Amino acid sequence: MRILVIGGGRFAGRHFVELALGKHQVTILNRGKSSLPAPAGVEEVHGDRETDLELVAGREWDAVVDMCGYVPRGVGISCEALASAKTYLFISTISVYVDSDSRIDEDSARETLADPSTETVDGETYGGLKALCEDVVVDAFGPRALIVRPGMIVGPLDPTDRLTWWVARAAEGGRMPAIGSADSPMQYIDARDLAAWMLHALEAGISGVFNLTGKPTTLGATLLAAGDAEVLYLSASEAQARGVEPSAFAWTTPEGRESIWDVDISRALSSGLALRPIEETVRDTVAWQRSRVGHEWKAGLSPEQEKALLA
């Protein structure tokens, strides 16, 4: 296959490119500003997805993989320019769903925006904008559209540190704080498993809408997989009383979004999704983190915050 990846220089996109390389002809379109160097054998085209698509639009593509579409206008530009592609795979998010008391599946209600014309991407608009982007892709490609809604993506190469700090810290041992309890629900997917299913779906000609996250687990199981740290579990109010906002804990559930930890993935499982054990994800993430000499954390607690919470 001839695959064009829009984005693809980081994290899940990088894992996908490395998996596809050797089996398929892979081209990456990105700005080259925050990406890892492209692997040998990959064609890398530097350009903006909204203004430079003429660099790749005149070619035949078996699949377009859109890793970085956030506003419907921009996604519409790529859909129009690449309309001849046989499949358009759009990476969306489970944040498109409205919170629900029942388990979320692919037919659950999605977020809507009071102002659908907004292009401000923040915590309030992210899910609604992604839902609108999905509609643009489906309108343009119909049965050739593949909409992937990942949950929390974790594992090696994660640039956000949102889980990496916690498992790396747990691997150090000793006493550490956490918000919630050992039974607090979590549901996430290893970026490598996400990438593998994406490639499988393209090779198998799969289309439609799929939730792509892991099997439900717990905070306690995740931290235990990293090591035998003694975890002091605190409530959000207890953390705030010690001067630490709950937002410092990357996995804390935003108010009104509790159902993101209970997403039905049976459709993806029946379509070939294979999930590695969380112990493998955690172990590999910790090993990768230890290879990053001099890394400055983007998430997690400072020593002062840990001290305040453990006092």
C-alpha positions as CSV (number, residue, x, y, z in Angstrom):
1,M,0.0,0.0,0.0
2,R,0.9,3.6,-0.5
3,I,0.2,5.3,2.8
4,L,0.3,9.0,3.5
5,V,0.5,9.9,7.2
6,I,-0.5,13.5,8.1
7,G,1.6,14.1,11.3
8,G,3.2,10.8,12.2
9,G,6.4,12.2,13.6
10,R,5.6,11.6,17.3
11,F,4.2,8.9,19.6
12,A,1.4,6.8,18.2
13,G,2.1,8.1,14.7
14,R,5.7,7.2,15.0
15,H,4.8,3.7,16.1
16,F,2.5,3.3,13.2
17,V,5.1,4.5,10.7
18,E,7.7,2.0,12.1
19,L,5.2,-0.9,11.9
20,A,4.2,0.0,8.3
21,L,7.7,0.5,7.1
22,G,9.1,-2.5,5.3
23,K,5.6,-3.7,4.4
24,H,4.3,-0.6,2.6
25,Q,5.4,2.6,1.0
26,V,5.1,5.3,3.7
27,T,5.2,9.1,3.3
28,I,4.9,11.5,6.2
29,L,3.6,15.1,5.8
30,N,4.5,17.3,8.7
31,R,6.1,20.6,9.5
32,G,9.2,19.0,10.9
33,K,9.2,21.2,14.0
34,S,8.5,18.8,16.8
35,S,9.0,15.4,15.2
36,L,11.5,12.7,15.7
37,P,13.8,12.2,12.7
38,A,12.0,10.0,10.1
39,P,13.1,6.4,10.0
40,A,15.3,5.3,7.1
41,G,13.1,4.4,4.2
42,V,10.3,6.8,4.9
43,E,9.6,9.7,2.6
44,E,9.3,12.9,4.7
45,V,7.6,15.9,3.2
46,H,7.8,19.1,5.2
47,G,4.7,21.3,4.9
48,D,1.6,22.6,6.6
49,R,-1.5,20.4,6.3
50,E,-3.7,23.4,5.4
51,T,-1.4,25.3,3.0
52,D,1.0,22.8,1.5
53,L,-1.1,19.8,0.5
54,E,-0.2,20.3,-3.2
55,L,3.1,18.6,-2.3
56,V,1.2,15.3,-2.0
57,A,-2.2,15.8,-3.4
58,G,-1.4,14.9,-7.0
59,R,-0.4,11.3,-6.1
60,E,-2.3,8.1,-5.6
61,W,-2.8,7.0,-2.1
62,D,-4.2,3.7,-0.9
63,A,-4.7,5.2,2.6
64,V,-4.4,8.5,4.3
65,V,-3.8,8.4,8.1
66,D,-4.7,11.7,9.7
67,M,-3.0,11.9,13.1
68,C,-3.5,15.6,13.8
69,G,-6.8,17.0,12.7
70,Y,-8.4,19.2,15.3
71,V,-10.7,21.7,13.5
72,P,-13.2,20.8,10.8
73,R,-12.1,23.5,8.4
74,G,-8.5,22.1,8.3
75,V,-9.7,18.5,8.0
76,G,-12.0,19.5,5.2
77,I,-9.1,20.9,3.3
78,S,-7.2,17.6,3.5
79,C,-10.3,15.6,2.6
80,E,-10.9,17.7,-0.5
81,A,-7.2,17.6,-1.6
82,L,-6.9,13.8,-1.0
83,A,-10.4,12.8,-2.1
84,S,-9.1,10.1,-4.4
85,A,-7.6,8.1,-1.5
86,K,-9.1,4.6,-1.1
87,T,-9.3,5.0,2.7
88,Y,-9.2,8.0,5.1
89,L,-8.3,7.0,8.6
90,F,-9.1,9.8,11.1
91,I,-7.8,9.7,14.6
92,S,-10.5,11.1,16.8
93,T,-11.0,10.6,20.6
94,I,-13.3,9.2,23.2
95,S,-13.7,12.8,24.3
96,V,-16.3,13.1,21.6
97,Y,-18.8,11.4,23.9
98,V,-21.2,13.0,26.2
99,D,-20.8,11.7,29.7
100,S,-23.3,8.9,30.4
101,D,-24.5,6.7,33.2
102,S,-24.4,3.7,30.9
103,R,-21.4,2.2,29.2
104,I,-20.1,4.1,26.2
105,D,-20.2,2.4,22.8
106,E,-19.7,3.7,19.3
107,D,-23.4,4.8,19.0
108,S,-23.4,6.8,22.2
109,A,-24.3,10.5,22.0
110,R,-21.5,12.9,21.0
111,E,-20.6,16.4,22.2
112,T,-22.0,19.4,20.4
113,L,-20.7,23.0,20.4
114,A,-22.7,26.1,21.0
115,D,-20.5,27.8,18.4
116,P,-19.6,25.2,15.7
117,S,-17.4,27.8,13.9
118,T,-14.9,28.1,16.7
119,E,-11.4,27.1,16.1
120,T,-10.2,27.5,19.7
121,V,-9.1,24.1,20.9
122,D,-9.3,23.7,24.7
123,G,-10.8,21.5,27.3
124,E,-14.3,22.8,26.6
125,T,-14.2,22.5,22.8
126,Y,-11.9,19.6,22.1
127,G,-14.5,16.8,22.0
128,G,-17.0,18.8,20.1
129,L,-14.5,19.9,17.5
130,K,-13.3,16.3,17.0
131,A,-16.9,15.2,16.5
132,L,-17.3,17.8,13.8
133,C,-14.1,16.6,12.2
134,E,-15.4,13.1,12.1
135,D,-18.5,14.3,10.3
136,V,-16.4,16.1,7.7
137,V,-14.5,12.8,7.0
138,V,-17.6,10.7,6.8
139,D,-19.3,13.2,4.5
140,A,-16.3,13.2,2.2
141,F,-15.4,9.5,2.2
142,G,-18.6,7.6,3.2
143,P,-17.9,3.9,3.4
144,R,-14.2,4.6,2.8
145,A,-13.9,6.4,6.1
146,L,-12.3,4.8,9.2
147,I,-12.9,6.7,12.4
148,V,-10.7,5.7,15.3
149,R,-11.6,7.0,18.8
150,P,-8.7,6.2,21.2
151,G,-8.8,6.5,24.9
152,M,-5.9,7.6,27.0
153,I,-2.8,6.7,24.9
154,V,0.3,5.6,26.9
155,G,3.6,3.9,26.5
156,P,7.1,4.5,25.2
157,L,7.5,7.8,23.2
158,D,4.7,9.5,25.1
159,P,5.6,13.2,24.9
160,T,3.0,14.2,27.6
161,D,4.5,12.3,30.6
162,R,0.9,12.1,31.9
163,L,1.3,8.5,32.9
164,T,5.1,8.1,32.5
165,W,5.9,10.2,35.5
166,W,3.7,8.1,37.8
167,V,4.9,4.7,36.8
168,A,8.5,5.9,36.8
169,R,8.0,7.3,40.2
170,A,6.4,4.1,41.4
171,A,9.3,2.1,40.1
172,E,11.6,4.1,42.4
173,G,9.8,2.7,45.4
174,G,9.3,4.4,48.8
175,R,6.3,6.4,49.7
176,M,4.4,8.3,47.1
177,P,1.0,10.1,46.9
178,A,-1.9,9.6,44.5
179,I,-5.4,10.9,44.2
180,G,-8.2,8.4,44.4
181,S,-7.9,4.8,45.7
182,A,-6.3,1.6,44.6
183,D,-9.7,0.7,43.1
184,S,-10.0,3.9,41.1
185,P,-10.9,2.9,37.5
186,M,-8.5,3.5,34.6
187,Q,-8.7,2.5,30.9
188,Y,-5.9,3.3,28.5
189,I,-4.2,1.8,25.5
190,D,-0.6,1.2,24.6
191,A,0.3,3.3,21.6
192,R,1.9,0.3,20.0
193,D,-1.3,-1.7,20.2
194,L,-3.2,1.2,18.8
195,A,-0.8,1.5,15.9
196,A,-0.9,-2.3,15.2
197,W,-4.7,-2.3,15.0
198,M,-4.6,0.8,12.7
199,L,-2.3,-1.0,10.3
200,H,-4.3,-4.2,10.5
201,A,-7.5,-2.3,9.7
202,L,-6.0,-0.7,6.6
203,E,-4.6,-4.0,5.4
204,A,-8.0,-5.8,6.0
205,G,-10.1,-3.0,4.4
206,I,-12.0,-2.3,7.6
207,S,-14.1,0.9,7.7
208,G,-16.5,2.5,10.2
209,V,-16.2,3.8,13.7
210,F,-14.2,2.1,16.5
211,N,-13.4,2.8,20.1
212,L,-9.7,2.0,20.6
213,T,-8.7,1.8,24.3
214,G,-7.7,-1.0,26.7
215,K,-9.5,-3.2,29.0
216,P,-10.6,-1.6,32.3
217,T,-8.0,-1.7,35.1
218,T,-7.3,0.3,38.2
219,L,-4.9,2.8,39.5
220,G,-3.6,0.4,42.1
221,A,-2.9,-2.3,39.5
222,T,-1.1,0.3,37.3
223,L,1.2,1.5,40.0
224,L,1.8,-2.0,41.4
225,A,2.9,-3.1,37.9
226,A,5.8,-0.5,38.2
227,G,7.1,-1.5,41.6
228,D,6.3,-1.9,45.2
229,A,6.0,1.8,46.2
230,E,3.9,2.5,49.3
231,V,1.1,4.6,47.9
232,L,-0.7,7.2,50.1
233,Y,-4.1,7.7,48.5
234,L,-5.7,11.1,49.0
235,S,-9.0,12.7,47.9
236,A,-9.0,15.7,45.6
237,S,-10.0,17.9,48.6
238,E,-7.2,16.6,50.7
239,A,-4.7,17.4,47.9
240,Q,-6.1,20.9,47.5
241,A,-5.9,21.5,51.3
242,R,-2.1,20.8,50.9
243,G,-1.8,23.2,48.1
244,V,-1.8,20.7,45.2
245,E,-4.5,20.9,42.5
246,P,-6.0,17.6,41.3
247,S,-5.0,18.6,37.8
248,A,-1.4,17.8,38.7
249,F,-2.5,14.1,38.6
250,A,-2.8,13.5,34.9
251,W,-5.3,10.6,35.2
252,T,-7.8,12.4,37.4
253,T,-11.2,12.4,35.8
254,P,-12.6,15.8,34.9
255,E,-15.9,16.5,36.6
256,G,-18.7,15.1,34.5
257,R,-16.4,12.8,32.5
258,E,-16.4,9.7,34.7
259,S,-17.6,7.4,31.9
260,I,-14.3,7.8,29.9
261,W,-13.1,4.9,32.1
262,D,-15.9,2.6,31.0
263,V,-15.7,2.4,27.2
264,D,-17.0,-0.6,25.2
265,I,-14.2,-1.9,22.9
266,S,-15.9,-5.1,21.8
267,R,-16.2,-3.9,18.2
268,A,-12.4,-3.4,18.0
269,L,-11.6,-6.7,19.8
270,S,-13.8,-8.6,17.3
271,S,-12.0,-6.8,14.5
272,G,-8.5,-7.9,15.5
273,L,-7.4,-5.6,18.4
274,A,-4.8,-7.3,20.5
275,L,-3.9,-5.8,23.8
276,R,-0.6,-6.5,25.7
277,P,-0.7,-6.9,29.5
278,I,-0.4,-3.7,31.4
279,E,2.7,-5.0,33.1
280,E,4.5,-5.0,29.7
281,T,3.3,-1.5,28.9
282,V,4.4,-0.2,32.3
283,R,7.8,-2.0,32.2
284,D,8.6,-0.7,28.8
285,T,7.5,2.8,29.6
286,V,9.8,2.9,32.7
287,A,12.7,1.5,30.7
288,W,12.2,4.1,27.9
289,Q,12.0,6.9,30.5
290,R,15.3,5.8,32.0
291,S,16.9,6.2,28.6
292,R,15.9,9.9,28.4
293,V,19.0,11.5,30.0
294,G,18.3,15.0,31.3
295,H,14.6,14.9,30.5
296,E,12.5,17.7,31.9
297,W,9.1,16.5,33.1
298,K,5.9,17.9,31.6
299,A,3.7,16.3,34.1
300,G,3.9,14.8,37.6
301,L,4.7,16.3,41.0
302,S,7.6,18.3,42.1
303,P,9.6,17.2,45.2
304,E,7.9,20.0,47.1
305,Q,4.5,18.9,46.1
306,E,5.2,15.3,47.1
307,K,6.6,16.4,50.4
308,A,3.4,18.5,51.1
309,L,1.1,15.6,50.2
310,L,3.0,13.1,52.3
311,A,3.3,15.3,55.3
